[in-house]
């Protein structure tokens, strides 16, 4: 019981609870973001153009 009393009443105990809660929220946010990005369709890069079948493309210059 002394452990729980120290955890919820002392500054270092409260800071520990806040730190653990913050890390759990961050983990949930990143998990949701990464899973959402993995399921999204891949979009083409804005600088690249998709070549059409009628024109020949040149190799990149050095």
Phi, psi and omega in degrees: 000329178297325179298312179293323178297315178295322182296319185263353184242340182265155179300320181288332175290316178294322177294325177295317179297316179297317180296316179294317178297318179297317180294323177293321177294319177298317179298318178296318179297312181293322177299314179295318182293314182292320178293325176293320179288329178291328182274347182284146177292149182283131178260149179291155178291142185294332182276344183266140174254146181276121181290143177266168184287341186275343183242148178269144178257145178269151175293155180295143179279156181268000000 
